[in-house]
């Protein structure tokens, strides 16, 4: 299973880099540079995170990313 976070924003503001800190806040994941940036779609790689820790974090990431989508801040997100 890939351990990545992907945020795709529509043109304009905010950009994915503006949103990632709130997505990972309190999870223990470090804030880092995106491994890829293609227009509004940015992806962060967390492959170094142990499987057990990632499985505990995923529900938090899901809730926060779905909230961004429902508020119209992103077009797509994955975790």
DSSP file (Angstrom, degrees, kcal/mol; ACC not computed):
  #  RESIDUE AA STRUCTURE BP1 BP2  ACC     N-H-->O    O-->H-N    N-H-->O    O-->H-N    TCO  KAPPA ALPHA  PHI   PSI    X-CA   Y-CA   Z-CA
    1    1 A X              0   0    0      0, 0.0     2,-0.2     0, 0.0     0, 0.0   0.000 360.0 360.0 360.0 129.8    0.0    0.0    0.0
    2    2 A X        -     0   0    0      1,-0.1     2,-0.8    43,-0.0    77,-0.0  -0.461 360.0-146.3 -70.0 142.3    1.4    3.4   -0.9
    3    3 A X        +     0   0    0     -2,-0.2    43,-3.6     2,-0.0     2,-0.3  -0.717  52.4 125.3-108.4  78.9    1.9    5.8    2.0
    4    4 A X  E     -A   45   0A   0     -2,-0.8     2,-0.4    41,-0.2    41,-0.2  -0.911  50.9-144.6-133.7 159.0    1.2    9.0    0.2
    5    5 A X  E     -A   44   0A   0     39,-2.1    39,-2.8    -2,-0.3     2,-0.4  -0.999  20.2-171.0-123.3 126.7   -1.0   12.0    0.6
    6    6 A X  E     -AB  43  78A   0     72,-2.3    72,-2.1    -2,-0.4     2,-0.4  -0.975   6.2-178.7-122.7 129.9   -2.3   13.6   -2.5
    7    7 A X  E     -AB  42  77A   0     35,-2.4    35,-2.8    -2,-0.4     2,-0.5  -0.996   5.7-168.5-128.4 128.4   -4.2   16.9   -2.7
    8    8 A X  E     -AB  41  76A   0     68,-2.7    67,-4.0    -2,-0.4    68,-1.4  -0.958  10.3-170.6-120.7 113.3   -5.5   18.4   -6.0
    9    9 A X        -     0   0    0     31,-2.3    65,-0.2    -2,-0.5    31,-0.1  -0.727  23.9-115.0-102.2 149.6   -6.7   22.0   -5.8
   10   10 A X        -     0   0    0     -2,-0.3    -1,-0.1    63,-0.3    65,-0.0  -0.294  57.4 -68.1 -68.9 167.4   -8.6   23.9   -8.5
   11   11 A X  S    S+     0   0    0      4,-0.0     2,-0.3    -2,-0.0    -1,-0.2  -0.202 105.0  26.5 -56.3 149.4   -6.8   26.9  -10.0
   12   12 A X  S    S+     0   0    0     -3,-0.1     2,-0.3     0, 0.0    -3,-0.1  -0.718  97.3  16.8 100.4-149.4   -6.3   29.9   -7.7
   13   13 A X  S    S+     0   0    0     -2,-0.3     2,-0.1     2,-0.1    -3,-0.0  -0.878  96.0  40.9-117.1 148.2   -5.9   29.8   -3.9
   14   14 A X  S    S-     0   0    0     -2,-0.3     2,-0.2     1,-0.1    -4,-0.1   0.550  70.2-157.5 -81.4 166.9   -5.4   27.9   -1.7
   15   15 A X    >>  -     0   0    0     -2,-0.1     3,-1.8     1,-0.1     4,-0.7  -0.690  33.1-104.6 -99.7 159.5   -2.7   25.6   -3.1
   16   16 A X  H >> S+     0   0    0      1,-0.3     4,-1.8    -2,-0.2     3,-1.3   0.858 120.8  60.8 -53.8 -36.8   -2.1   22.1   -1.7
   17   17 A X  H 34 S+     0   0    0      1,-0.3     4,-0.4     2,-0.2    -1,-0.3   0.738 100.2  55.6 -63.9 -21.6    1.0   23.3    0.2
   18   18 A X  H <4 S+     0   0    0     -3,-1.8    -1,-0.3     1,-0.1     4,-0.2   0.695 113.8  40.3 -79.0 -19.8   -1.3   25.7    2.1
   19   19 A X  H XX S+     0   0    0     -3,-1.3     4,-1.4    -4,-0.7     3,-0.7   0.698  91.6  80.4-103.2 -24.2   -3.5   22.8    3.2
   20   20 A X  H 3X S+     0   0    0     -4,-1.8     4,-2.1     1,-0.2     5,-0.2   0.839  85.3  61.1 -61.5 -36.2   -1.1   20.0    4.1
   21   21 A X  H 3> S+     0   0    0     -4,-0.4     4,-1.0     1,-0.2    -1,-0.2   0.898 107.3  45.3 -59.4 -40.4   -0.1   21.3    7.6
   22   22 A X  H <4 S+     0   0    0     -3,-0.7    -1,-0.2    -4,-0.2    -2,-0.2   0.820 109.7  56.2 -72.3 -29.5   -3.7   21.1    8.8
   23   23 A X  H  < S+     0   0    0     -4,-1.4    -2,-0.2     1,-0.2    -1,-0.2   0.905 117.7  32.5 -66.8 -41.1   -4.2   17.6    7.2
   24   24 A X  H ><>S+     0   0    0     -4,-2.1     3,-2.3    40,-0.1     5,-0.5   0.504  85.9 133.1 -96.3  -4.3   -1.2   16.1    9.1
   25   25 A X  T 3<5S+     0   0    0     -4,-1.0     5,-0.1     1,-0.3    -3,-0.1  -0.199  80.7   3.3 -52.6 128.3   -1.5   18.2   12.3
   26   26 A X  T 3 5S+     0   0    0      3,-0.1    -1,-0.3     1,-0.1    -2,-0.1   0.494 103.7 101.6  76.9   3.6   -1.2   16.1   15.5
   27   27 A X  T < 5S-     0   0    0     -3,-2.3    -2,-0.1     2,-0.2     3,-0.1   0.622  91.5-117.1 -92.8 -14.0   -0.6   12.8   13.5
   28   28 A X  T   5S+     0   0    0     -4,-0.4     2,-0.3     1,-0.4    -3,-0.1   0.350  71.6 134.0  90.2  -6.1    3.2   12.7   14.1
   29   29 A X      < -     0   0    0     -5,-0.5    -1,-0.4     1,-0.1    -2,-0.2  -0.595  57.2-121.3 -76.4 137.5    3.8   13.0   10.4
   30   30 A X        -     0   0    0     -2,-0.3     2,-0.5    -3,-0.1    -1,-0.1  -0.501  19.8-115.0 -78.0 148.1    6.5   15.6    9.6
   31   31 A X        +     0   0    0     -2,-0.2     2,-0.3    -7,-0.0    -1,-0.1  -0.717  52.8 159.5 -77.9 126.7    5.8   18.5    7.3
   32   32 A X        -     0   0    0     -2,-0.5     2,-0.1    -3,-0.0     3,-0.1  -0.867  44.0 -77.2-142.4 172.8    7.9   18.1    4.2
   33   33 A X        -     0   0    0     -2,-0.3     2,-0.1     1,-0.1     3,-0.0  -0.460  55.0-101.8 -71.6 146.3    8.2   19.1    0.6
   34   34 A X        -     0   0    0      1,-0.1    10,-0.3    -2,-0.1     3,-0.1  -0.443  20.0-140.9 -66.1 141.5    5.9   17.5   -1.9
   35   35 A X  S    S+     0   0    0      8,-2.4     2,-0.3     1,-0.2     9,-0.2   0.765  86.4  18.6 -77.0 -23.9    7.6   14.7   -3.9
   36   36 A X  E     -C   43   0A   0      7,-1.5     7,-2.2     2,-0.0     2,-0.4  -0.998  58.8-171.8-146.6 147.4    5.6   15.9   -7.0
   37   37 A X  E     +C   42   0A   0     -2,-0.3     2,-0.6     5,-0.2     5,-0.2  -0.916   9.1 171.7-138.9 107.7    3.8   19.0   -8.1
   38   38 A X  E >   -C   41   0A   0      3,-2.9     3,-2.7    -2,-0.4     2,-0.2  -0.913  67.6 -65.0-119.8 102.3    1.8   18.8  -11.3
   39   39 A X  T 3  S-     0   0    0     -2,-0.6   -30,-0.0     1,-0.3    -1,-0.0  -0.393 120.7 -12.3  52.8-117.9   -0.3   22.0  -11.6
   40   40 A X  T 3  S+     0   0    0     -2,-0.2   -31,-2.3   -31,-0.1     2,-0.7   0.438 118.9  92.5 -90.7   1.0   -2.7   21.8   -8.6
   41   41 A X  E <   +AC   8  38A   0     -3,-2.7    -3,-2.9   -33,-0.3     2,-0.4  -0.855  52.5 175.2-102.5 112.2   -2.0   18.1   -7.8
   42   42 A X  E     -AC   7  37A   0    -35,-2.8   -35,-2.4    -2,-0.7     2,-0.4  -0.891  11.4-161.1-116.9 146.1    0.7   17.7   -5.2
   43   43 A X  E     -AC   6  36A   0     -7,-2.2    -8,-2.4    -2,-0.4    -7,-1.5  -0.993   3.3-159.7-132.7 133.2    1.8   14.4   -3.6
   44   44 A X  E     -A    5   0A   0    -39,-2.8   -39,-2.1    -2,-0.4     2,-0.5  -0.927  14.4-141.2-111.6 135.2    3.7   13.8   -0.4
   45   45 A X  E     +A    4   0A   0     -2,-0.4   -41,-0.2   -41,-0.2     3,-0.1  -0.845  26.0 168.0-101.1 124.6    5.6   10.5    0.2
   46   46 A X    >   +     0   0    0    -43,-3.6     3,-1.9    -2,-0.5   -42,-0.1  -0.187  28.7 134.8-123.1  39.0    5.5    9.0    3.7
   47   47 A X  T 3   +     0   0    0      1,-0.3    -1,-0.1   -44,-0.0   -43,-0.1   0.694  65.4  66.6 -64.2 -18.0    6.9    5.6    2.8
   48   48 A X  T 3  S+     0   0    0    -45,-0.1     2,-0.3    -3,-0.1    -1,-0.3   0.620  77.4 102.5 -78.0 -11.5    9.3    5.7    5.8
   49   49 A X  S <  S-     0   0    0     -3,-1.9    -3,-0.1   -46,-0.1     5,-0.0  -0.556  83.6-109.1 -75.0 130.7    6.3    5.6    8.2
   50   50 A X     >  -     0   0    0     -2,-0.3     4,-2.6     1,-0.1     5,-0.2  -0.261  25.2-118.0 -58.4 146.1    5.9    2.1    9.8
   51   51 A X  H  > S+     0   0    0      1,-0.2     4,-2.5     2,-0.2     5,-0.2   0.886 112.4  52.2 -53.1 -45.8    2.8    0.2    8.6
   52   52 A X  H  > S+     0   0    0      1,-0.2     4,-1.4     2,-0.2    -1,-0.2   0.907 111.6  46.0 -62.1 -42.8    1.2    0.1   12.0
   53   53 A X  H  > S+     0   0    0      2,-0.2     4,-1.8     1,-0.2    -1,-0.2   0.918 111.6  52.4 -65.4 -43.0    1.5    3.8   12.5
   54   54 A X  H  X S+     0   0    0     -4,-2.6     4,-2.2     1,-0.2    -2,-0.2   0.903 106.5  53.2 -60.5 -42.1    0.2    4.6    9.0
   55   55 A X  H  X S+     0   0    0     -4,-2.5     4,-0.6     1,-0.2    -1,-0.2   0.845 109.5  48.8 -63.7 -33.5   -2.9    2.4    9.6
   56   56 A X  H  < S+     0   0    0     -4,-1.4     4,-0.4    -3,-0.2    -1,-0.2   0.838 114.4  45.7 -72.5 -32.7   -3.7    4.4   12.8
   57   57 A X  H >X S+     0   0    0     -4,-1.8     4,-2.1     1,-0.2     3,-0.9   0.804  92.9  79.7 -80.1 -31.4   -3.2    7.7   11.0
   58   58 A X  H 3X S+     0   0    0     -4,-2.2     4,-2.9     1,-0.3     5,-0.2   0.836  88.9  52.8 -52.6 -43.9   -5.3    6.9    7.9
   59   59 A X  H 3X S+     0   0    0     -4,-0.6     4,-2.2     1,-0.2    -1,-0.3   0.875 110.8  48.9 -61.8 -33.9   -8.7    7.5    9.4
   60   60 A X  H <> S+     0   0    0     -3,-0.9     4,-2.2    -4,-0.4    -2,-0.2   0.933 112.1  47.9 -67.5 -46.0   -7.6   10.9   10.6
   61   61 A X  H  X S+     0   0    0     -4,-2.1     4,-2.8     1,-0.2     5,-0.3   0.920 111.0  52.1 -59.9 -44.1   -6.3   11.8    7.1
   62   62 A X  H  X S+     0   0    0     -4,-2.9     4,-2.9    -5,-0.2     5,-0.3   0.947 109.4  48.4 -57.8 -50.6   -9.5   10.5    5.5
   63   63 A X  H  X S+     0   0    0     -4,-2.2     4,-1.8     1,-0.2    -1,-0.2   0.911 115.6  43.9 -57.9 -44.6  -11.7   12.7    7.7
   64   64 A X  H  X S+     0   0    0     -4,-2.2     4,-1.9     2,-0.2    -1,-0.2   0.889 115.1  46.9 -71.5 -39.4   -9.6   15.8    7.1
   65   65 A X  H  X S+     0   0    0     -4,-2.8     4,-2.1     2,-0.2    -2,-0.2   0.903 111.7  50.6 -70.9 -40.5   -9.2   15.3    3.3
   66   66 A X  H  X S+     0   0    0     -4,-2.9     4,-2.9    -5,-0.3    -1,-0.2   0.893 108.7  53.7 -62.1 -38.7  -12.9   14.5    2.8
   67   67 A X  H  X S+     0   0    0     -4,-1.8     4,-1.7    -5,-0.3    -2,-0.2   0.909 106.9  50.9 -62.2 -41.9  -13.7   17.7    4.8
   68   68 A X  H  <>S+     0   0    0     -4,-1.9     5,-2.4     2,-0.2     6,-0.9   0.911 112.4  47.6 -60.1 -41.9  -11.5   19.7    2.4
   69   69 A X  H ><5S+     0   0    0     -4,-2.1     3,-1.8     1,-0.2    -2,-0.2   0.939 110.0  50.9 -64.3 -47.7  -13.3   18.2   -0.5
   70   70 A X  H 3<5S+     0   0    0     -4,-2.9    -1,-0.2     1,-0.3    -2,-0.2   0.781 109.2  52.1 -63.3 -26.8  -16.8   18.9    1.0
   71   71 A X  T 3<5S-     0   0    0     -4,-1.7    -1,-0.3    -5,-0.2    -2,-0.2   0.418 116.2-115.5 -89.0   1.2  -15.8   22.5    1.5
   72   72 A X  T < 5S+     0   0    0     -3,-1.8    -3,-0.2     2,-0.2   -62,-0.2   0.646  82.8 120.3  77.6  14.7  -14.7   22.9   -2.1
   73   73 A X  S   <S+     0   0    0     -5,-2.4     2,-0.3    -6,-0.2   -63,-0.3   0.755  76.4  29.4 -83.2 -24.9  -11.0   23.5   -1.2
   74   74 A X        -     0   0    0     -6,-0.9   -65,-0.3   -65,-0.2    -2,-0.2  -0.939  57.9-152.8-131.1 156.4   -9.8   20.5   -3.2
   75   75 A X  S    S+     0   0    0    -67,-4.0     2,-0.3     1,-0.3   -66,-0.2   0.693  85.8   3.9 -92.7 -25.3  -11.0   18.6   -6.3
   76   76 A X  E     +B    8   0A   0    -68,-1.4   -68,-2.7     2,-0.0    -1,-0.3  -0.989  61.7 179.8-158.0 149.5   -9.5   15.3   -5.2
   77   77 A X  E     -B    7   0A   0     -2,-0.3     2,-0.3   -70,-0.2   -70,-0.2  -0.982   2.4-174.0-153.2 148.7   -7.6   13.8   -2.4
   78   78 A X  E      B    6   0A   0    -72,-2.1   -72,-2.3    -2,-0.3    -2,-0.0  -0.968 360.0 360.0-140.7 159.0   -6.1   10.4   -1.5
   79   79 A X              0   0    0     -2,-0.3   -17,-0.1   -74,-0.2   -18,-0.1   0.271 360.0 360.0-148.7 360.0   -4.4    9.0    1.6
